[in-house]
Amino acid sequence: MAGGSTRFGGFGARLVVWVPYAWLIVFFLVPFLIVLKISLSQTAIALPPYVPTFDLSAGWEGFKSFLGGLGLDNYASLFSDEIYGLSYLKSLKVAAVSTAILLAIGYPLAYAMARAPRRLQSVLVMLVILPFWTSFLIRVYAWINILQSDGLLNRALQALHVIDAPVAWLASDTAIYIGLVYSYLPFMVLPLYAALEKMDFSLLEAAADLGARPSTAFWRITVPLSLPGIGAGALLCFIPITGEFVIPDLLGGSDSLMIGQTLWTEFFSNKDWPVASSIAVVLLCLLVGPILVYENLQVKAVERGS
Amino acid sequence: MRRGLTLFNTTSIALGLAFLYLPIVILVIYSFNASRLVAVWGGWSTRWYAALIDDRAMLDAAAASFGIAAGSAAAATVLGTLAALALTRLGRFRGRVAFSAMVYAPLVMPEVITGLSLLLMFVAADVDRGFLTVTAAHTTLTMCFVTVVVQSRLASFDRSLEEAAMDLGCPPLRTFLTVTLPLIAPAVIAGFLLAFSLSLDDLVIASFTTGPGATTLPMRIYSEVRLGVKPEINAICTILVTVVAIAIFAAAWISRRAGEGETAGLPAK
């Protein structure tokens, strides 16, 4: 980070920092503070549907009554009603399991890409990125085509006499996992590839020369060297999957909801903005650890690149 | 160093790519199915594409989506490039830690949280919700992707060019416009296209922050998809996939011409 502020000094430098900084404060930080405040409010039949609202014209007295109106009631109901707890648990479980499956599928793919001839590598990277650019919704929808009861999967399996009657793939956890793994695979493969591609594969030859079996060399050399990629890929999948809405909503059943769906229902169907806000706050508390680890990895990756 | 494709590696790549592409290929093929039923192949037909032309609501939603995507991607490209410059060129300015935390957080933040918080802010600020609020929300989401793409380009190119220009007395702004910007242009263009396609794709944040009269294409598709598979939806999805694919190949072509073999990609790269 040589050069420092003297290079792009003065007014211009301040502008470069403050324009995006101000945008993020207004559209990212302040909204969170508002969510926090509304999570402490009460539901009301009003517009907006919560009390108390902050009224500047009422002055200091207004501020005191505003503070007095806040409370932890929403959090209390979040912890007393087991629907919410189960919903959080299901989200964490689904995120953990699908991240593990993604790692198991993504690692061999990333490894093979890193070992491919140089000329082929950029084509392969492009091919993995391409689906990420096409719509998420379309990719989930594509699976509805395949998984529905008269869809291609059932007909293929029936033609092969694997199953006799159509299996209800949709509206199940299996469908959620398929959708998640499919949608998030590029997020897992690319960080893994970035880490493996930098690795010096002659280390494996050295290990083999010294008598290590391929599996030993893999676990003791390849895996440790690709740990930053494993970490980045896993977090890049785990964190958003925990709050995922579209995939469980379109592919999953209605018996047990993930927390993103619960938040959505509280907000759009029950119009309970304070409870939806408190769900968001608790979700953020669960994820703040992984998010900080991810950011740390991201900063390190950028610094290594420079 | 021995490179090459062993049987295991070839199989991994083939299976991985088949998994990624087969569903989309099937979707495209079925958009040309003459039969309304998925189970029946009624021969090739473009009737579902013709039907789209009469679907007023779908066309309006598409127009809204493209407008929002263009506006938010333009704003996100400016803001994201500035943020990338701040993070790579300004050293340890005051507030840097908080700044970089806010830049990277939206990359992984669950969309329901971002969407809910933006909506609640718009309500608290008493802003009329619609086209502009969705554009602002998408700008916030996508600028971070632009930052990451541009930042990796800024971090990897030869700084001495900028320094030489400034040593020769070129003022900072002019150095940026005549030296830095041409060098990072492929990444800026890639960032713009990424922001555009992310905005075009977003359902959750748009659903929270929109108002009456501004229904986006994903919202429209979503409400149809919830009712089941329809060939018209296959057709509109095929058109979207084609548009995005053309944009990507254009971006790859531009960056190859600019002498950069790589297309910018995902955040953690």
Interface residues (C-beta under 8 A of the other chain):
Chain A: M1 A2 G3 G4 S5 R7 F8 G9 G12 A13 L15 V16 V17 V19 P20 Y21 W23 L24 I25 F27 F28 L29 V30 P31 F32 I34 V35 I38 P48 F54 I105 P108 L109 Y111 A112 M113 R115 A116 P117 R118 S122 L124 V125 M126 L127 V128 I129 L130 P131 F132 W133 T134 S135 F136 L137 I138 R139 Y141 A142 W143 I144 N145 I146 Q148 D150 G151 L152 R155 Y182 L185 P186 F187 V189 L190 P191 A194 D200 F201 S202 E205 G229 A232 G233 L235 L236 I239 P240 T242 G243 E244 F245 V246 L250 G260 L263 W264 F267 F268 W273 A276 S277 A280 L283 L284 L287 I291 Y294 E295 L297 Q298 V299 A301 V302 G305 S306
Chain B: M1 R2 R3 G4 L5 T6 F8 N9 T10 S12 I13 L15 G16 L17 F19 L20 Y21 P23 I24 I26 L27 Y30 L37 V38 A39 L79 G80 L82 A83 L85 A86 L87 T88 R89 L90 G91 R92 F93 G95 F99 S100 A101 M102 V103 Y104 A105 P106 L107 V108 M109 P110 E111 V112 I113 T114 L116 S117 L118 L120 M121 V123 A124 A136 A137 T139 T140 M143 T147 V148 Q151 S152 A155 S156 R159 E162 E163 M166 P172 L173 F176 L194 S197 L200 D201 L203 V204 S207 F208 P218 I221 Y222 V225 R226 G228 V229 I233 N234 C237 L240 V241 V244 A245 A247 I248 A252 G261 E262 T263 G265 L266 P267 A268 K269
